[in-house]
Amino acid sequence: MKNLLQLLEDFRSRFGSDATIYRAPGRVNLIGEHTDYNDGFVMPAAIEFYCWVAAAPRADRKLVIHSENYNETVEANLESIVARGNRHWANYPLGVAHALQGAGKRLKGANLLIHGEVPLGAGLSSSAAIEVAVGFALLEQSGLPVDRGELALLCQRAENEFVRARVGIMDQFVSCHGRAEHALVLDCRSLEYKLVKLPARIQLMICNTMVKHEIGGGEYNRRRAECEEGVRKMQTVLPEIRALRDVTIEQLEKNRGLLSPKVFSRCNHVVTENDRVQSAVRAFESDDIRALGPLLAESHRSLRDDYEVSCKELDTMVEIATAQLGVIGARMTGGGFGGCTINLVEAGAAEDFKRNVATEYLSRTGLHPEIYVSASSDGVRQVEAGSDRAAS
Protein backbone atom coordinates (compact mmCIF):
# COMPACT_ATOMS: atom_id res chain seq x y z
CA MET A 1 0.00 0.00 0.00
CA LYS A 2 1.20 3.49 -0.77
CA ASN A 3 -0.50 6.34 1.05
CA LEU A 4 -0.86 9.85 -0.28
CA LEU A 5 1.92 11.20 1.89
CA GLN A 6 4.20 8.71 0.13
CA LEU A 7 2.89 9.92 -3.23
CA LEU A 8 3.84 13.48 -2.26
CA GLU A 9 7.25 12.31 -1.10
CA ASP A 10 7.81 10.54 -4.41
CA PHE A 11 6.86 13.74 -6.22
CA ARG A 12 9.30 15.82 -4.14
CA SER A 13 12.04 13.29 -4.76
CA ARG A 14 11.49 13.38 -8.50
CA PHE A 15 10.59 17.02 -9.12
CA GLY A 16 11.96 18.86 -6.08
CA SER A 17 8.76 20.64 -5.05
CA ASP A 18 5.45 20.18 -3.25
CA ALA A 19 2.39 19.12 -5.21
CA THR A 20 -1.40 19.07 -5.20
CA ILE A 21 -3.13 15.69 -5.42
CA TYR A 22 -6.14 14.87 -7.59
CA ARG A 23 -8.03 11.65 -8.14
CA ALA A 24 -10.58 10.37 -10.65
CA PRO A 25 -12.44 7.04 -10.38
CA GLY A 26 -12.86 4.13 -12.71
CA ARG A 27 -16.35 2.79 -13.24
CA VAL A 28 -18.46 -0.31 -13.47
CA ASN A 29 -21.52 -0.34 -15.68
CA LEU A 30 -24.55 -1.90 -14.01
CA ILE A 31 -26.57 -2.17 -17.22
CA GLY A 32 -26.65 -0.49 -20.63
CA GLU A 33 -23.80 -2.02 -22.63
CA HIS A 34 -22.81 -0.86 -26.12
CA THR A 35 -25.68 1.62 -26.02
CA ASP A 36 -23.59 4.75 -25.38
CA TYR A 37 -22.23 5.13 -28.91
CA ASN A 38 -25.76 4.51 -30.21
CA ASP A 39 -27.06 7.65 -28.40
CA GLY A 40 -28.72 5.40 -25.83
CA PHE A 41 -28.98 5.02 -22.07
CA VAL A 42 -26.47 3.66 -19.56
CA MET A 43 -26.34 3.11 -15.80
CA PRO A 44 -22.74 3.18 -14.55
CA ALA A 45 -21.38 3.81 -11.07
CA ALA A 46 -18.00 5.32 -10.26
CA ILE A 47 -15.97 2.93 -8.10
CA GLU A 48 -13.34 3.26 -5.39
CA PHE A 49 -10.46 2.47 -7.71
CA TYR A 50 -8.73 5.67 -8.76
CA CYS A 51 -6.13 7.29 -10.90
CA TRP A 52 -4.10 9.62 -8.66
CA VAL A 53 -2.23 12.61 -10.06
CA ALA A 54 0.24 14.73 -8.10
CA ALA A 55 0.79 18.00 -9.96
CA ALA A 56 2.74 21.25 -9.67
CA PRO A 57 3.18 24.14 -12.11
CA ARG A 58 6.27 24.81 -14.18
CA ALA A 59 7.65 28.16 -15.31
CA ASP A 60 7.91 27.01 -18.94
CA ARG A 61 5.45 25.48 -21.43
CA LYS A 62 6.51 21.89 -20.89
CA LEU A 63 4.66 18.90 -19.52
CA VAL A 64 6.83 16.40 -17.70
CA ILE A 65 4.78 13.30 -16.89
CA HIS A 66 5.98 10.31 -14.92
CA SER A 67 3.96 7.10 -14.64
CA GLU A 68 4.66 5.04 -11.56
CA ASN A 69 2.87 2.07 -13.12
CA TYR A 70 5.15 2.01 -16.16
CA ASN A 71 8.19 3.58 -14.45
CA GLU A 72 8.61 5.92 -17.40
CA THR A 73 8.82 9.68 -17.90
CA VAL A 74 7.72 11.56 -21.02
CA GLU A 75 8.11 15.23 -21.88
CA ALA A 76 6.08 17.36 -24.26
CA ASN A 77 5.95 20.98 -25.35
CA LEU A 78 2.47 22.44 -25.04
CA GLU A 79 3.06 24.36 -28.26
CA SER A 80 3.28 21.12 -30.25
CA ILE A 81 1.93 17.91 -28.71
CA VAL A 82 2.39 14.76 -30.78
CA ALA A 83 1.30 11.20 -30.09
CA ARG A 84 3.75 8.52 -29.02
CA GLY A 85 3.75 5.00 -30.44
CA ASN A 86 0.60 2.96 -30.82
CA ARG A 87 -0.98 2.02 -27.44
CA HIS A 88 1.56 4.06 -25.48
CA TRP A 89 0.24 5.04 -22.05
CA ALA A 90 1.36 8.65 -22.49
CA ASN A 91 -1.12 9.23 -25.31
CA TYR A 92 -3.94 9.46 -22.76
CA PRO A 93 -2.56 12.40 -20.72
CA LEU A 94 -1.00 14.01 -23.80
CA GLY A 95 -4.26 13.66 -25.72
CA VAL A 96 -6.15 15.42 -22.93
CA ALA A 97 -3.71 18.34 -22.95
CA HIS A 98 -4.05 18.51 -26.73
CA ALA A 99 -7.87 18.50 -26.54
CA LEU A 100 -7.98 21.14 -23.81
CA GLN A 101 -5.74 23.46 -25.79
CA GLY A 102 -7.73 22.78 -28.95
CA ALA A 103 -10.80 24.01 -27.07
CA GLY A 104 -9.07 27.31 -26.30
CA LYS A 105 -7.76 26.48 -22.82
CA ARG A 106 -4.40 28.20 -22.36
CA LEU A 107 -2.58 25.65 -20.22
CA LYS A 108 0.51 26.29 -18.15
CA GLY A 109 3.40 23.86 -18.01
CA ALA A 110 3.23 21.25 -15.26
CA ASN A 111 5.01 18.34 -13.64
CA LEU A 112 2.73 15.35 -13.19
CA LEU A 113 3.21 12.11 -11.26
CA ILE A 114 0.57 9.49 -12.13
CA HIS A 115 -0.33 6.46 -10.04
CA GLY A 116 -3.16 4.27 -11.35
CA GLU A 117 -4.95 1.64 -9.31
CA VAL A 118 -7.80 0.85 -11.72
CA PRO A 119 -7.00 -2.68 -12.99
CA LEU A 120 -5.69 -2.46 -16.55
CA GLY A 121 -7.53 -4.32 -19.29
CA ALA A 122 -10.40 -5.24 -16.98
CA GLY A 123 -13.08 -3.08 -18.57
CA LEU A 124 -13.24 -0.76 -15.54
CA SER A 125 -12.18 2.32 -17.48
CA SER A 126 -8.62 2.93 -16.41
CA SER A 127 -8.25 5.11 -19.52
CA ALA A 128 -11.07 7.50 -18.57
CA ALA A 129 -9.73 7.74 -15.01
CA ILE A 130 -6.33 8.91 -16.19
CA GLU A 131 -7.86 11.29 -18.74
CA VAL A 132 -10.21 12.94 -16.26
CA ALA A 133 -7.65 13.14 -13.44
CA VAL A 134 -5.05 14.72 -15.71
CA GLY A 135 -7.55 17.09 -17.32
CA PHE A 136 -8.86 18.28 -13.97
CA ALA A 137 -5.30 18.73 -12.67
CA LEU A 138 -4.13 20.67 -15.74
CA LEU A 139 -7.10 23.04 -15.59
CA GLU A 140 -6.69 23.73 -11.88
CA GLN A 141 -2.91 24.13 -12.15
CA SER A 142 -3.49 26.64 -14.95
CA GLY A 143 -5.99 28.63 -12.87
CA LEU A 144 -8.82 27.77 -15.27
CA PRO A 145 -12.41 26.96 -14.27
CA VAL A 146 -13.58 23.34 -14.48
CA ASP A 147 -16.87 22.56 -16.19
CA ARG A 148 -17.32 18.83 -15.55
CA GLY A 149 -19.57 18.27 -18.54
CA GLU A 150 -17.13 19.99 -20.88
CA LEU A 151 -14.20 18.13 -19.30
CA ALA A 152 -15.90 14.79 -19.97
CA LEU A 153 -16.48 15.69 -23.63
CA LEU A 154 -12.91 16.87 -24.12
CA CYS A 155 -11.53 13.71 -22.54
CA GLN A 156 -13.72 11.66 -24.87
CA ARG A 157 -12.42 13.72 -27.79
CA ALA A 158 -8.86 13.01 -26.68
CA GLU A 159 -9.52 9.26 -26.77
CA ASN A 160 -11.42 9.42 -30.06
CA GLU A 161 -9.04 11.68 -31.98
CA PHE A 162 -5.63 11.39 -30.28
CA VAL A 163 -5.66 7.81 -28.99
CA ARG A 164 -7.94 6.82 -31.91
CA ALA A 165 -10.33 4.68 -29.89
CA ARG A 166 -13.99 5.25 -30.83
CA VAL A 167 -15.35 5.25 -27.30
CA GLY A 168 -18.67 6.72 -26.22
CA ILE A 169 -19.12 9.34 -23.51
CA MET A 170 -20.14 7.09 -20.59
CA ASP A 171 -16.76 6.44 -18.96
CA GLN A 172 -15.51 10.01 -18.88
CA PHE A 173 -18.91 11.32 -17.84
CA VAL A 174 -19.30 9.15 -14.76
CA SER A 175 -15.65 9.74 -13.80
CA CYS A 176 -16.55 13.44 -13.71
CA HIS A 177 -20.06 13.25 -12.24
CA GLY A 178 -20.11 10.10 -10.09
CA ARG A 179 -21.69 10.24 -6.64
CA ALA A 180 -21.05 8.04 -3.62
CA GLU A 181 -23.93 5.63 -2.81
CA HIS A 182 -25.49 6.21 -6.24
CA ALA A 183 -25.49 4.95 -9.80
CA LEU A 184 -25.81 7.48 -12.61
CA VAL A 185 -28.38 7.15 -15.38
CA LEU A 186 -27.16 8.97 -18.48
CA ASP A 187 -28.86 9.87 -21.73
CA CYS A 188 -25.83 9.68 -24.03
CA ARG A 189 -27.40 12.00 -26.61
CA SER A 190 -28.54 14.94 -24.48
CA LEU A 191 -26.09 14.26 -21.61
CA GLU A 192 -28.97 14.72 -19.20
CA TYR A 193 -28.50 12.51 -16.19
CA LYS A 194 -29.98 11.63 -12.85
CA LEU A 195 -28.66 9.85 -9.80
CA VAL A 196 -30.23 6.62 -8.55
CA LYS A 197 -29.73 5.65 -4.92
CA LEU A 198 -28.13 2.24 -4.42
CA PRO A 199 -29.58 0.28 -1.48
CA ALA A 200 -27.16 -0.18 1.40
CA ARG A 201 -28.10 -3.85 1.63
CA ILE A 202 -26.66 -4.52 -1.84
CA GLN A 203 -22.95 -4.89 -2.60
CA LEU A 204 -21.41 -4.20 -5.98
CA MET A 205 -19.05 -7.12 -6.56
CA ILE A 206 -16.78 -7.14 -9.59
CA CYS A 207 -15.24 -10.41 -10.77
CA ASN A 208 -12.19 -10.10 -13.01
CA THR A 209 -11.88 -13.12 -15.32
CA MET A 210 -8.17 -12.30 -15.79
CA VAL A 211 -8.45 -12.66 -19.56
CA LYS A 212 -8.64 -10.07 -22.31
CA HIS A 213 -8.87 -11.52 -25.79
CA GLU A 214 -7.08 -9.48 -28.43
CA ILE A 215 -10.00 -9.88 -30.81
CA GLY A 216 -11.74 -7.14 -28.85
CA GLY A 217 -10.39 -3.96 -30.47
CA GLY A 218 -11.28 -4.66 -34.09
CA GLU A 219 -14.55 -6.32 -33.15
CA TYR A 220 -15.60 -3.25 -31.16
CA ASN A 221 -15.27 -1.02 -34.22
CA ARG A 222 -17.04 -3.65 -36.32
CA ARG A 223 -20.03 -3.63 -33.96
CA ARG A 224 -20.27 0.14 -34.30
CA ALA A 225 -20.22 -0.15 -38.07
CA GLU A 226 -22.95 -2.82 -38.01
CA CYS A 227 -25.16 -0.59 -35.84
CA GLU A 228 -24.59 2.32 -38.20
CA GLU A 229 -25.49 0.13 -41.16
CA GLY A 230 -28.72 -0.83 -39.44
CA VAL A 231 -29.63 2.82 -38.94
CA ARG A 232 -28.88 3.66 -42.59
CA LYS A 233 -31.05 0.82 -43.85
CA MET A 234 -33.97 1.68 -41.56
CA GLN A 235 -33.76 5.38 -42.42
CA THR A 236 -35.08 4.49 -45.88
CA VAL A 237 -38.47 3.84 -44.24
CA LEU A 238 -37.97 5.70 -40.94
CA PRO A 239 -36.28 8.95 -42.04
CA GLU A 240 -36.82 10.53 -38.63
CA ILE A 241 -34.40 8.22 -36.80
CA ARG A 242 -30.85 9.39 -36.07
CA ALA A 243 -29.55 6.45 -34.08
CA LEU A 244 -30.72 3.14 -32.65
CA ARG A 245 -32.00 4.89 -29.54
CA ASP A 246 -34.80 6.27 -31.74
CA VAL A 247 -35.98 2.80 -32.82
CA THR A 248 -38.65 0.90 -30.90
CA ILE A 249 -38.69 -2.87 -30.60
CA GLU A 250 -41.84 -2.95 -32.75
CA GLN A 251 -40.24 -0.84 -35.50
CA LEU A 252 -37.14 -3.02 -35.53
CA GLU A 253 -39.16 -6.20 -35.82
CA LYS A 254 -41.38 -4.75 -38.53
CA ASN A 255 -38.35 -3.78 -40.65
CA ARG A 256 -36.08 -6.74 -40.01
CA GLY A 257 -36.38 -7.70 -43.67
CA LEU A 258 -34.23 -4.67 -44.52
CA LEU A 259 -31.35 -6.03 -42.44
CA SER A 260 -29.05 -8.98 -42.67
CA PRO A 261 -29.53 -11.47 -39.80
CA LYS A 262 -26.29 -10.33 -38.18
CA VAL A 263 -27.10 -6.61 -38.37
CA PHE A 264 -30.59 -7.31 -37.05
CA SER A 265 -29.10 -9.13 -34.05
CA ARG A 266 -26.74 -6.24 -33.29
CA CYS A 267 -29.61 -3.75 -33.48
CA ASN A 268 -31.85 -6.00 -31.43
CA HIS A 269 -29.36 -5.99 -28.58
CA VAL A 270 -29.08 -2.20 -28.51
CA VAL A 271 -32.82 -1.53 -28.77
CA THR A 272 -33.74 -4.06 -26.08
CA GLU A 273 -30.84 -3.00 -23.85
CA ASN A 274 -32.11 0.58 -23.82
CA ASP A 275 -35.45 -0.76 -22.59
CA ARG A 276 -33.68 -2.78 -19.90
CA VAL A 277 -31.93 0.33 -18.59
CA GLN A 278 -35.29 2.07 -18.17
CA SER A 279 -36.71 -1.00 -16.42
CA ALA A 280 -33.70 -1.09 -14.08
CA VAL A 281 -34.27 2.56 -13.17
CA ARG A 282 -37.85 1.77 -12.23
CA ALA A 283 -36.73 -1.23 -10.18
CA PHE A 284 -34.24 0.81 -8.15
CA GLU A 285 -36.64 3.70 -7.66
CA SER A 286 -39.44 1.41 -6.46
CA ASP A 287 -37.04 -0.68 -4.35
CA ASP A 288 -38.01 -3.76 -6.36
CA ILE A 289 -34.51 -5.19 -6.21
CA ARG A 290 -35.56 -8.70 -7.24
CA ALA A 291 -36.66 -7.34 -10.62
CA LEU A 292 -33.01 -6.59 -11.41
CA GLY A 293 -32.01 -10.24 -11.64
CA PRO A 294 -33.90 -11.08 -14.85
CA LEU A 295 -32.78 -7.77 -16.40
CA LEU A 296 -29.10 -8.51 -15.81
CA ALA A 297 -29.53 -12.09 -17.00
CA GLU A 298 -31.23 -10.98 -20.21
CA SER A 299 -28.58 -8.29 -20.76
CA HIS A 300 -25.85 -10.93 -20.58
CA ARG A 301 -27.73 -13.30 -22.86
CA SER A 302 -28.19 -10.53 -25.40
CA LEU A 303 -24.52 -9.53 -25.24
CA ARG A 304 -23.53 -13.17 -25.66
CA ASP A 305 -25.95 -14.20 -28.41
CA ASP A 306 -27.04 -11.03 -30.26
CA TYR A 307 -24.00 -8.79 -29.91
CA GLU A 308 -21.47 -11.63 -29.62
CA VAL A 309 -19.03 -9.82 -27.34
CA SER A 310 -18.87 -12.33 -24.49
CA CYS A 311 -16.40 -15.21 -24.21
CA LYS A 312 -16.14 -18.59 -22.50
CA GLU A 313 -14.59 -17.15 -19.34
CA LEU A 314 -17.22 -14.43 -18.93
CA ASP A 315 -20.03 -16.94 -19.48
CA THR A 316 -18.48 -19.29 -16.94
CA MET A 317 -18.12 -16.52 -14.36
CA VAL A 318 -21.74 -15.43 -14.80
CA GLU A 319 -22.96 -19.02 -14.56
CA ILE A 320 -21.01 -19.61 -11.34
CA ALA A 321 -22.13 -16.32 -9.80
CA THR A 322 -25.80 -16.79 -10.65
CA ALA A 323 -25.84 -20.08 -8.73
CA GLN A 324 -24.62 -18.52 -5.46
CA LEU A 325 -26.87 -17.76 -2.50
CA GLY A 326 -27.65 -14.08 -2.06
CA VAL A 327 -26.97 -13.15 -5.69
CA ILE A 328 -29.57 -10.82 -7.19
CA GLY A 329 -28.09 -10.66 -10.67
CA ALA A 330 -24.90 -11.04 -12.69
CA ARG A 331 -23.70 -10.15 -16.18
CA MET A 332 -20.60 -9.17 -18.10
CA THR A 333 -19.70 -5.50 -17.90
CA GLY A 334 -17.59 -3.39 -20.24
CA GLY A 335 -16.75 -3.90 -23.90
CA GLY A 336 -16.45 -7.66 -23.67
CA PHE A 337 -14.12 -10.43 -24.92
CA GLY A 338 -12.87 -10.77 -21.33
CA GLY A 339 -12.57 -8.39 -18.43
CA CYS A 340 -15.12 -8.34 -15.64
CA THR A 341 -18.61 -9.25 -14.56
CA ILE A 342 -20.79 -7.08 -12.32
CA ASN A 343 -22.71 -8.87 -9.60
CA LEU A 344 -25.38 -7.46 -7.31
CA VAL A 345 -25.06 -9.41 -4.06
CA GLU A 346 -26.84 -9.19 -0.72
CA ALA A 347 -24.37 -7.69 1.74
CA GLY A 348 -24.59 -10.62 4.15
CA ALA A 349 -23.64 -13.07 1.41
CA ALA A 350 -20.64 -11.16 0.05
CA GLU A 351 -17.85 -13.08 1.77
CA ASP A 352 -19.27 -16.50 0.89
CA PHE A 353 -19.81 -15.29 -2.68
CA LYS A 354 -16.22 -14.16 -2.99
CA ARG A 355 -14.80 -17.41 -1.65
CA ASN A 356 -17.09 -19.76 -3.55
CA VAL A 357 -16.83 -18.00 -6.90
CA ALA A 358 -13.03 -17.82 -6.72
CA THR A 359 -12.77 -21.52 -5.88
CA GLU A 360 -15.12 -22.73 -8.60
CA TYR A 361 -13.77 -20.41 -11.30
CA LEU A 362 -10.23 -21.66 -10.60
CA SER A 363 -11.45 -25.25 -10.74
CA ARG A 364 -13.21 -24.77 -14.07
CA THR A 365 -10.73 -22.51 -15.88
CA GLY A 366 -7.38 -22.86 -14.12
CA LEU A 367 -7.35 -19.09 -13.63
CA HIS A 368 -7.16 -17.23 -10.32
CA PRO A 369 -9.81 -14.47 -10.51
CA GLU A 370 -9.63 -11.16 -8.74
CA ILE A 371 -12.87 -10.25 -6.98
CA TYR A 372 -13.40 -6.67 -5.86
CA VAL A 373 -16.01 -5.26 -3.53
CA SER A 374 -16.47 -1.58 -4.22
CA ALA A 375 -18.86 1.03 -2.97
CA SER A 376 -19.84 3.67 -5.52
CA SER A 377 -17.67 6.78 -5.43
CA ASP A 378 -17.66 10.51 -6.03
CA GLY A 379 -16.27 11.84 -9.29
CA VAL A 380 -12.99 13.65 -9.88
CA ARG A 381 -11.76 15.92 -7.09
CA GLN A 382 -8.74 17.42 -5.37
CA VAL A 383 -7.79 15.61 -2.17
CA GLU A 384 -5.70 16.48 0.84
CA ALA A 385 -3.01 14.04 1.92
CA GLY A 386 -4.14 12.31 5.08
CA SER A 387 -7.83 12.95 4.37
CA ASP A 388 -8.40 9.97 2.07
CA ARG A 389 -7.64 6.31 2.04
CA ALA A 390 -4.37 4.99 0.72
CA ALA A 391 -3.60 4.62 -2.93
CA SER A 392 -2.63 1.03 -3.55
C-alpha positions, -999 to 999 in steps of 0.1 A, spaced: 0 0 0 12 35 -8 -5 63 10 -9 98 -3 19 112 19 42 87 1 29 99 -32 38 135 -23 73 123 -11 78 105 -44 69 137 -62 93 158 -41 120 133 -48 115 134 -85 106 170 -91 120 189 -61 88 206 -51 55 202 -32 24 191 -52 -14 191 -52 -31 157 -54 -61 149 -76 -80 117 -81 -106 104 -107 -124 70 -104 -129 41 -127 -164 28 -132 -185 -3 -135 -215 -3 -157 -245 -19 -140 -266 -22 -172 -267 -5 -206 -238 -20 -226 -228 -9 -261 -257 16 -260 -236 47 -254 -222 51 -289 -258 45 -302 -271 76 -284 -287 54 -258 -290 50 -221 -265 37 -196 -263 31 -158 -227 32 -145 -214 38 -111 -180 53 -103 -160 29 -81 -133 33 -54 -105 25 -77 -87 57 -88 -61 73 -109 -41 96 -87 -22 126 -101 2 147 -81 8 180 -100 27 213 -97 32 241 -121 63 248 -142 76 282 -153 79 270 -189 55 255 -214 65 219 -209 47 189 -195 68 164 -177 48 133 -169 60 103 -149 40 71 -146 47 50 -116 29 21 -131 51 20 -162 82 36 -145 86 59 -174 88 97 -179 77 116 -210 81 152 -219 61 174 -243 60 210 -254 25 224 -250 31 244 -283 33 211 -302 19 179 -287 24 148 -308 13 112 -301 37 85 -290 38 50 -304 6 30 -308 -10 20 -274 16 41 -255 2 50 -220 14 86 -225 -11 92 -253 -39 95 -228 -26 124 -207 -10 140 -238 -43 137 -257 -61 154 -229 -37 183 -229 -41 185 -267 -79 185 -265 -80 211 -238 -57 235 -258 -77 228 -289 -108 240 -271 -91 273 -263 -78 265 -228 -44 282 -224 -26 257 -202 5 263 -182 34 239 -180 32 212 -153 50 183 -136 27 153 -132 32 121 -113 6 95 -121 -3 65 -100 -32 43 -113 -50 16 -93 -78 8 -117 -70 -27 -130 -57 -25 -165 -75 -43 -193 -104 -52 -170 -131 -31 -186 -132 -8 -155 -122 23 -175 -86 29 -164 -82 51 -195 -111 75 -186 -97 77 -150 -63 89 -162 -79 113 -187 -102 129 -163 -76 131 -134 -50 147 -157 -76 171 -173 -89 183 -140 -53 187 -127 -41 207 -157 -71 230 -156 -67 237 -119 -29 241 -121 -35 266 -149 -60 286 -129 -88 278 -153 -124 270 -143 -136 233 -145 -169 226 -162 -173 188 -156 -196 183 -185 -171 200 -209 -142 181 -193 -159 148 -200 -165 157 -236 -129 169 -241 -115 137 -225 -137 117 -249 -124 137 -278 -89 130 -267 -95 93 -268 -114 94 -301 -90 117 -320 -56 114 -303 -57 78 -290 -79 68 -319 -103 47 -299 -140 53 -308 -154 53 -273 -187 67 -262 -191 93 -235 -201 71 -206 -168 64 -190 -155 100 -189 -189 113 -178 -193 91 -148 -157 97 -138 -165 134 -137 -201 132 -122 -201 101 -101 -217 102 -66 -210 80 -36 -239 56 -28 -255 62 -62 -255 50 -98 -258 75 -126 -284 71 -154 -272 90 -185 -289 99 -217 -258 97 -240 -274 120 -266 -285 149 -245 -261 143 -216 -290 147 -192 -285 125 -162 -300 116 -128 -287 98 -98 -302 66 -85 -297 56 -49 -281 22 -44 -296 3 -15 -272 -2 14 -281 -39 16 -267 -45 -18 -230 -49 -26 -214 -42 -60 -190 -71 -66 -168 -71 -96 -152 -104 -108 -122 -101 -130 -119 -131 -153 -82 -123 -158 -85 -127 -196 -86 -101 -223 -89 -115 -258 -71 -95 -284 -100 -99 -308 -117 -71 -289 -104 -40 -305 -113 -47 -341 -145 -63 -331 -156 -33 -312 -153 -10 -342 -170 -37 -363 -200 -36 -340 -203 1 -343 -202 -2 -381 -230 -28 -380 -252 -6 -358 -246 23 -382 -255 1 -412 -287 -8 -394 -296 28 -389 -289 37 -426 -310 8 -438 -340 17 -416 -338 54 -424 -351 45 -459 -385 38 -442 -380 57 -409 -363 89 -420 -368 105 -386 -344 82 -368 -309 94 -361 -295 64 -341 -307 31 -326 -320 49 -295 -348 63 -317 -360 28 -328 -386 9 -309 -387 -29 -306 -418 -29 -328 -402 -8 -355 -371 -30 -355 -392 -62 -358 -414 -47 -385 -383 -38 -406 -361 -67 -400 -364 -77 -437 -342 -47 -445 -314 -60 -424 -290 -90 -427 -295 -115 -398 -263 -103 -382 -271 -66 -384 -306 -73 -370 -291 -91 -341 -267 -62 -333 -296 -38 -335 -319 -60 -314 -294 -60 -286 -291 -22 -285 -328 -15 -288 -337 -41 -261 -308 -30 -239 -321 6 -238 -355 -8 -226 -337 -28 -199 -319 3 -186 -353 21 -182 -367 -10 -164 -337 -11 -141 -343 26 -132 -379 18 -122 -367 -12 -102 -342 8 -82 -366 37 -77 -394 14 -65 -370 -7 -43 -380 -38 -64 -345 -52 -62 -356 -87 -72 -367 -73 -106 -330 -66 -114 -320 -102 -116 -339 -111 -149 -328 -78 -164 -291 -85 -158 -295 -121 -170 -312 -110 -202 -286 -83 -208 -258 -109 -206 -277 -133 -229 -282 -105 -254 -245 -95 -252 -235 -132 -257 -260 -142 -284 -270 -110 -303 -240 -88 -299 -215 -116 -296 -190 -98 -273 -189 -123 -245 -164 -152 -242 -161 -186 -225 -146 -172 -193 -172 -144 -189 -200 -169 -195 -185 -193 -169 -181 -165 -144 -217 -154 -148 -230 -190 -146 -210 -196 -113 -221 -163 -98 -258 -168 -106 -258 -201 -87 -246 -185 -55 -269 -178 -25 -276 -141 -21 -270 -131 -57 -296 -108 -72 -281 -107 -107 -249 -110 -127 -237 -102 -162 -206 -92 -181 -197 -55 -179 -176 -34 -202 -168 -39 -239 -165 -77 -237 -141 -104 -249 -129 -108 -213 -126 -84 -184 -151 -83 -156 -186 -92 -146 -208 -71 -123 -227 -89 -96 -254 -75 -73 -251 -94 -41 -268 -92 -7 -244 -77 17 -246 -106 41 -236 -131 14 -206 -112 1 -178 -131 18 -193 -165 9 -198 -153 -27 -162 -142 -30 -148 -174 -17 -171 -198 -36 -168 -180 -69 -130 -178 -67 -128 -215 -59 -151 -227 -86 -138 -204 -113 -102 -217 -106 -115 -252 -107 -132 -248 -141 -107 -225 -159 -74 -229 -141 -74 -191 -136 -72 -172 -103 -98 -145 -105 -96 -112 -87 -129 -102 -70 -134 -67 -59 -160 -53 -35 -165 -16 -42 -189 10 -30 -198 37 -55 -177 68 -54 -177 105 -60 -163 118 -93 -130 137 -99 -118 159 -71 -87 174 -54 -78 156 -22 -57 165 8 -30 140 19 -41 123 51 -78 129 44 -84 100 21 -76 63 20 -44 50 7 -36 46 -29 -26 10 -36 
